[in-house]
Amino acid sequence: HSVSRASPNLTFVPACLPPDPAEVEELQHFVSNSKRLFVMTGAGISTESGIPDYRSEGVGLYARTDRRPVQHAEFVRSASARQRYWARNFVGWPQFSSHQPNKAHLVLRDWEKLGKLHWLVTQNVDALHTKAGSQRMTELHGCTHRVFCLACGDRILRSELQEHFEALNPTWKAEAFGVAPDGDVFLTDEQVRNFQVPACRKCGGILKPDVTFFGDTVSQEKVSFVHQRLAESDSMLIAGSSMQVYSGYRFALAAREKKLPIAVLNIGPTRLDHFASLKLNFRCGELLPLIV
């Protein structure tokens, strides 16, 4: 996989101090003592690849706009909601799909190769861990690079769907007003009105990205699988997540119950600061490469 070697894109990264040597040493000690490290990542690990997140102070979507992500029930129920979602996604896809892993993604891939990392769970849907080469991994909320039919379950690649969009909308053009997380962009209702959305080619059903939208739940099968990987682990590292979403936070609670040491690397407060063994307030792509 090609990986950008350019400087990190800090547009969507909150300001923070450079790593403190004493705290680097603490994380080094934590990782060195781990034999089966369980890592959970969130949007804060991908902001250095130029992908905005929702909650970062000052630079996240919620801080910059009053826009909110699509809700699962609205997407399923409303044809106009789907038209709006897919039109915005169509415009944003070329840029979103071109984002590349940053140093933090590569470090976690290398830890896996070295046998340090037992399992990686990402809350992100951007495929950057896959592009980096991670394999011992669960995409907790799915991935925008895949699409499936709500009726028959048929799956296609998102890149293939882009070609269907282009064929259905040969003269449709829209300029985006800003970029949001998860491949979304801002468009006006007027721009969206004439956008054509394809149905499933097999059964005519509704196509949806293979992601867990807000208001939906992660499958019990996937939750059980992740709990099993956590049960095999001896420590937990959370990188780039405030853990505000319960689907991820539940695993931190399970780790606390098992009395596993927990380290948190995130700019800004998180839901588990009060019970983490170690809390570090630095950029993932700056600190993780310092750990050997």
Beta strands, then each sheet from edge to edge (+ up, - down):
strand 1: 37-41
strand 2: 117-122
strand 3: 137-139
strand 4: 142-149
strand 5: 155-157
strand 6: 207-211
strand 7: 235-239
strand 8: 262-265
strand 9: 278-280
sheet 1: 3+ 2+ 1+ 7+ 8+ 9+
sheet 2: 5+ 4- 6+
end
